């Protein structure tokens, strides 16, 4: 395990941030492979492709959807596992009451299951883009999509609770959709290498 965890590189205030993550495990590489295919089919950049997303809601609290479901952890609890990753940090410009609402909503989602079927839905969506030139989503939509979460769907849905203009369809936002939304609607802060 990494004994020199760069804790000081992370935000330590009570603001909200999106952490877009590029990791290097087998599943992460598979997700990035499909993200790359989609980006190429749409003529978009393949630079800095990410495979995961978490949201920071202040007080050293990171919340994300992972295979065991939606759970809050400390920054160390989430990322101090010795695994190599790059984290792109984006600030969500919100006033203090809205950060409180975002935190409360995100914590209310704790314990919800991971949406494993979205792997299949995203692959289908990407192949549809490649072969038909347009999107088609087979998964849940609207409130029905808030029973289980895929990582980027969770973060996009959370931000949409306090910024309804953030995403028109958070239920089908894959990691690169979310990263593009972050690039256009949030404030890029920095890149952290672990």
C-alpha positions as YAML, in Angstrom:
chain: A
units: angstrom
residues:
- id: 1
  name: UNK
  ca: [0.00, 0.00, 0.00]
- id: 2
  name: UNK
  ca: [1.17, 3.52, -0.75]
- id: 3
  name: UNK
  ca: [2.57, 4.94, 2.50]
- id: 4
  name: UNK
  ca: [2.97, 8.42, 1.03]
- id: 5
  name: UNK
  ca: [-0.68, 9.09, 0.22]
- id: 6
  name: UNK
  ca: [-0.93, 12.62, -1.30]
- id: 7
  name: UNK
  ca: [-3.76, 13.67, 1.01]
- id: 8
  name: UNK
  ca: [-2.87, 17.35, 0.67]
- id: 9
  name: UNK
  ca: [-3.51, 17.18, -3.10]
- id: 10
  name: UNK
  ca: [-7.23, 16.66, -2.49]
- id: 11
  name: UNK
  ca: [-9.78, 19.35, -1.61]
- id: 12
  name: UNK
  ca: [-10.23, 19.86, 2.11]
- id: 13
  name: UNK
  ca: [-13.00, 22.42, 2.16]
- id: 14
  name: UNK
  ca: [-16.77, 22.16, 2.39]
- id: 15
  name: UNK
  ca: [-17.39, 22.67, -1.32]
- id: 16
  name: UNK
  ca: [-18.48, 20.08, -3.88]
- id: 17
  name: UNK
  ca: [-16.28, 18.43, -6.50]
- id: 18
  name: UNK
  ca: [-16.50, 15.75, -9.15]
- id: 19
  name: UNK
  ca: [-13.64, 13.27, -9.28]
- id: 20
  name: UNK
  ca: [-13.32, 11.75, -12.76]
- id: 21
  name: UNK
  ca: [-11.09, 8.71, -12.50]
- id: 22
  name: UNK
  ca: [-8.85, 6.79, -14.85]
- id: 23
  name: UNK
  ca: [-7.78, 3.52, -13.25]
- id: 24
  name: UNK
  ca: [-5.98, 0.51, -14.66]
- id: 25
  name: UNK
  ca: [-7.71, -2.70, -13.56]
- id: 26
  name: UNK
  ca: [-9.18, -5.18, -16.05]
- id: 27
  name: UNK
  ca: [-12.74, -3.82, -15.77]
- id: 28
  name: UNK
  ca: [-11.48, -0.23, -15.95]
- id: 29
  name: UNK
  ca: [-9.59, -1.01, -19.17]
- id: 30
  name: UNK
  ca: [-12.71, -2.65, -20.66]
- id: 31
  name: UNK
  ca: [-14.83, 0.40, -19.82]
- id: 32
  name: UNK
  ca: [-12.22, 2.73, -21.34]
- id: 33
  name: UNK
  ca: [-12.10, 0.54, -24.47]
- id: 34
  name: UNK
  ca: [-15.83, 1.09, -25.05]
- id: 35
  name: UNK
  ca: [-15.53, 4.78, -24.16]
- id: 36
  name: UNK
  ca: [-12.79, 5.07, -26.79]
- id: 37
  name: UNK
  ca: [-14.96, 3.35, -29.42]
- id: 38
  name: UNK
  ca: [-17.82, 5.74, -28.69]
- id: 39
  name: UNK
  ca: [-15.59, 8.81, -28.77]
- id: 40
  name: UNK
  ca: [-14.10, 7.73, -32.11]
- id: 41
  name: UNK
  ca: [-17.56, 7.01, -33.60]
- id: 42
  name: UNK
  ca: [-18.74, 10.48, -32.56]
- id: 43
  name: UNK
  ca: [-15.56, 12.21, -33.73]
- id: 44
  name: UNK
  ca: [-14.74, 13.34, -30.19]
- id: 45
  name: UNK
  ca: [-11.45, 13.42, -28.32]
- id: 46
  name: UNK
  ca: [-9.93, 10.22, -27.00]
- id: 47
  name: UNK
  ca: [-7.56, 12.11, -24.71]
- id: 48
  name: UNK
  ca: [-7.80, 11.45, -20.97]
- id: 49
  name: UNK
  ca: [-10.57, 8.83, -21.19]
- id: 50
  name: UNK
  ca: [-12.02, 8.04, -17.76]
- id: 51
  name: UNK
  ca: [-13.78, 4.94, -16.49]
- id: 52
  name: UNK
  ca: [-15.23, 5.99, -13.13]
- id: 53
  name: UNK
  ca: [-16.67, 8.98, -11.26]
- id: 54
  name: UNK
  ca: [-17.21, 9.94, -7.61]
- id: 55
  name: UNK
  ca: [-18.54, 13.07, -5.95]
- id: 56
  name: UNK
  ca: [-16.92, 14.94, -3.05]
- id: 57
  name: UNK
  ca: [-19.44, 16.69, -0.80]
- id: 58
  name: UNK
  ca: [-17.21, 18.32, 1.80]
- id: 59
  name: UNK
  ca: [-15.92, 17.26, 5.22]
- id: 60
  name: UNK
  ca: [-13.58, 14.63, 3.69]
- id: 61
  name: UNK
  ca: [-16.61, 12.76, 2.32]
- id: 62
  name: UNK
  ca: [-16.58, 11.05, -1.09]
- id: 63
  name: UNK
  ca: [-19.68, 9.23, -2.33]
- id: 64
  name: UNK
  ca: [-19.71, 6.92, -5.31]
- id: 65
  name: UNK
  ca: [-21.43, 3.95, -6.86]
- id: 66
  name: UNK
  ca: [-19.23, 0.88, -7.00]
- id: 67
  name: UNK
  ca: [-19.92, -2.83, -7.29]
- id: 68
  name: UNK
  ca: [-21.25, -3.12, -3.72]
- id: 69
  name: UNK
  ca: [-23.55, -0.12, -4.22]
- id: 70
  name: UNK
  ca: [-23.59, 3.54, -3.24]
- id: 71
  name: UNK
  ca: [-21.48, 4.25, -0.16]
- id: 72
  name: UNK
  ca: [-19.80, 7.27, 1.43]
- id: 73
  name: UNK
  ca: [-16.13, 7.02, 2.35]
- id: 74
  name: UNK
  ca: [-13.34, 9.32, 3.37]
- id: 75
  name: UNK
  ca: [-10.85, 10.34, 0.68]
- id: 76
  name: UNK
  ca: [-8.31, 7.90, 2.16]
- id: 77
  name: UNK
  ca: [-10.93, 5.17, 2.40]
- id: 78
  name: UNK
  ca: [-11.81, 5.60, -1.26]
- id: 79
  name: UNK
  ca: [-8.38, 6.01, -2.83]
- id: 80
  name: UNK
  ca: [-5.62, 4.87, -0.45]
- id: 81
  name: UNK
  ca: [-5.55, 1.27, -1.68]
- id: 82
  name: UNK
  ca: [-2.19, 1.39, -3.45]
- id: 83
  name: UNK
  ca: [-3.76, 1.19, -6.91]
- id: 84
  name: UNK
  ca: [-2.53, 3.39, -9.71]
- id: 85
  name: UNK
  ca: [-5.05, 5.98, -10.94]
- id: 86
  name: UNK
  ca: [-5.40, 9.50, -12.24]
- id: 87
  name: UNK
  ca: [-8.12, 11.72, -10.77]
- id: 88
  name: UNK
  ca: [-9.36, 14.81, -12.60]
- id: 89
  name: UNK
  ca: [-10.91, 17.23, -10.11]
- id: 90
  name: UNK
  ca: [-13.77, 19.58, -11.12]
- id: 91
  name: UNK
  ca: [-15.36, 22.13, -8.82]
- id: 92
  name: UNK
  ca: [-19.15, 22.33, -8.78]
- id: 93
  name: UNK
  ca: [-19.93, 26.03, -8.34]
- id: 94
  name: UNK
  ca: [-22.65, 25.99, -5.66]
- id: 95
  name: UNK
  ca: [-23.46, 28.17, -2.68]
- id: 96
  name: UNK
  ca: [-23.31, 26.63, 0.78]
- id: 97
  name: UNK
  ca: [-27.05, 25.74, 1.08]
- id: 98
  name: UNK
  ca: [-26.92, 23.93, -2.29]
- id: 99
  name: UNK
  ca: [-23.81, 22.00, -1.24]
- id: 100
  name: UNK
  ca: [-25.79, 20.97, 1.84]
- id: 101
  name: UNK
  ca: [-28.68, 19.78, -0.33]
- id: 102
  name: UNK
  ca: [-26.28, 17.88, -2.61]
- id: 103
  name: UNK
  ca: [-24.65, 16.22, 0.41]
- id: 104
  name: UNK
  ca: [-28.02, 15.32, 1.96]
- id: 105
  name: UNK
  ca: [-29.41, 13.87, -1.29]
- id: 106
  name: UNK
  ca: [-26.21, 11.91, -1.95]
- id: 107
  name: UNK
  ca: [-26.19, 10.46, 1.58]
- id: 108
  name: UNK
  ca: [-29.85, 9.46, 1.21]
- id: 109
  name: UNK
  ca: [-28.78, 7.25, -1.72]
- id: 110
  name: UNK
  ca: [-26.32, 5.31, 0.46]
- id: 111
  name: UNK
  ca: [-27.03, 1.61, 0.43]
- id: 112
  name: UNK
  ca: [-28.71, 1.59, -2.97]
- id: 113
  name: UNK
  ca: [-27.52, -1.19, -5.25]
- id: 114
  name: UNK
  ca: [-25.14, -0.89, -8.18]
- id: 115
  name: UNK
  ca: [-26.81, -0.96, -11.61]
- id: 116
  name: UNK
  ca: [-24.88, -3.83, -13.22]
- id: 117
  name: UNK
  ca: [-27.28, -3.93, -16.18]
- id: 118
  name: UNK
  ca: [-25.98, -0.53, -17.26]
- id: 119
  name: UNK
  ca: [-22.80, -2.22, -18.47]
- id: 120
  name: UNK
  ca: [-24.93, -4.02, -21.06]
- id: 121
  name: UNK
  ca: [-27.06, -0.92, -21.70]
- id: 122
  name: UNK
  ca: [-23.96, 1.22, -22.27]
- id: 123
  name: UNK
  ca: [-22.36, -1.35, -24.59]
- id: 124
  name: UNK
  ca: [-25.62, -1.57, -26.58]
- id: 125
  name: UNK
  ca: [-25.83, 2.24, -26.70]
- id: 126
  name: UNK
  ca: [-22.24, 2.51, -27.94]
- id: 127
  name: UNK
  ca: [-22.67, -0.18, -30.59]
- id: 128
  name: UNK
  ca: [-25.89, 1.53, -31.72]
- id: 129
  name: UNK
  ca: [-23.97, 4.79, -32.09]
- id: 130
  name: UNK
  ca: [-21.23, 3.04, -34.08]
- id: 131
  name: UNK
  ca: [-23.55, 1.14, -36.44]
- id: 132
  name: UNK
  ca: [-26.64, 3.37, -36.62]
- id: 133
  name: UNK
  ca: [-25.10, 6.80, -36.05]
- id: 134
  name: UNK
  ca: [-27.47, 7.71, -33.20]
- id: 135
  name: UNK
  ca: [-28.16, 6.79, -29.60]
- id: 136
  name: UNK
  ca: [-30.66, 4.32, -28.23]
- id: 137
  name: UNK
  ca: [-31.03, 3.73, -24.49]
- id: 138
  name: UNK
  ca: [-32.57, 0.51, -23.16]
- id: 139
  name: UNK
  ca: [-32.18, 1.19, -19.43]
- id: 140
  name: UNK
  ca: [-34.38, 2.85, -16.85]
- id: 141
  name: UNK
  ca: [-35.21, 6.54, -17.17]
- id: 142
  name: UNK
  ca: [-36.29, 9.35, -14.84]
- id: 143
  name: UNK
  ca: [-37.22, 8.37, -11.29]
- id: 144
  name: UNK
  ca: [-37.12, 4.68, -12.23]
- id: 145
  name: UNK
  ca: [-33.39, 5.07, -12.76]
- id: 146
  name: UNK
  ca: [-32.89, 6.23, -9.16]
- id: 147
  name: UNK
  ca: [-33.34, 2.77, -7.62]
- id: 148
  name: UNK
  ca: [-29.86, 1.56, -8.62]
- id: 149
  name: UNK
  ca: [-26.86, 3.48, -9.94]
- id: 150
  name: UNK
  ca: [-23.94, 3.18, -12.31]
- id: 151
  name: UNK
  ca: [-21.01, 5.40, -11.17]
- id: 152
  name: UNK
  ca: [-21.33, 8.24, -13.69]
- id: 153
  name: UNK
  ca: [-25.12, 8.06, -13.59]
- id: 154
  name: UNK
  ca: [-25.02, 8.57, -9.80]
- id: 155
  name: UNK
  ca: [-22.77, 11.63, -10.02]
- id: 156
  name: UNK
  ca: [-24.74, 13.18, -12.89]
- id: 157
  name: UNK
  ca: [-28.05, 12.54, -11.10]
- id: 158
  name: UNK
  ca: [-26.68, 14.01, -7.86]
- id: 159
  name: UNK
  ca: [-25.55, 17.23, -9.55]
- id: 160
  name: UNK
  ca: [-28.88, 17.44, -11.41]
- id: 161
  name: UNK
  ca: [-30.67, 17.59, -8.03]
- id: 162
  name: UNK
  ca: [-29.15, 21.03, -7.39]
- id: 163
  name: UNK
  ca: [-28.46, 22.10, -10.99]
- id: 164
  name: UNK
  ca: [-31.36, 20.80, -13.11]
- id: 165
  name: UNK
  ca: [-29.68, 22.15, -16.25]
- id: 166
  name: UNK
  ca: [-26.61, 19.95, -15.72]
- id: 167
  name: UNK
  ca: [-27.81, 16.90, -17.70]
- id: 168
  name: UNK
  ca: [-30.96, 16.26, -19.70]
- id: 169
  name: UNK
  ca: [-30.67, 12.49, -19.19]
- id: 170
  name: UNK
  ca: [-28.40, 11.64, -16.23]
- id: 171
  name: UNK
  ca: [-29.56, 7.99, -16.32]
- id: 172
  name: UNK
  ca: [-27.57, 7.31, -19.50]
- id: 173
  name: UNK
  ca: [-24.49, 9.45, -18.83]
- id: 174
  name: UNK
  ca: [-21.43, 7.25, -19.22]
- id: 175
  name: UNK
  ca: [-18.06, 8.35, -17.78]
- id: 176
  name: UNK
  ca: [-17.09, 10.31, -20.90]
- id: 177
  name: UNK
  ca: [-20.53, 11.97, -21.16]
- id: 178
  name: UNK
  ca: [-20.05, 13.09, -17.57]
- id: 179
  name: UNK
  ca: [-16.48, 14.25, -18.21]
- id: 180
  name: UNK
  ca: [-17.69, 16.35, -21.17]
- id: 181
  name: UNK
  ca: [-20.42, 17.86, -18.97]
- id: 182
  name: UNK
  ca: [-17.78, 18.64, -16.34]
- id: 183
  name: UNK
  ca: [-15.57, 20.27, -18.98]
- id: 184
  name: UNK
  ca: [-18.40, 22.48, -20.21]
- id: 185
  name: UNK
  ca: [-20.37, 23.22, -17.03]
- id: 186
  name: UNK
  ca: [-17.97, 22.92, -14.09]
- id: 187
  name: UNK
  ca: [-14.53, 24.31, -13.26]
- id: 188
  name: UNK
  ca: [-11.47, 22.15, -13.86]
- id: 189
  name: UNK
  ca: [-9.14, 22.33, -10.84]
- id: 190
  name: UNK
  ca: [-6.33, 19.82, -11.28]
- id: 191
  name: UNK
  ca: [-5.13, 16.31, -12.00]
- id: 192
  name: UNK
  ca: [-3.96, 14.05, -9.17]
- id: 193
  name: UNK
  ca: [-1.77, 11.02, -9.94]
- id: 194
  name: UNK
  ca: [-1.77, 8.14, -7.48]
...
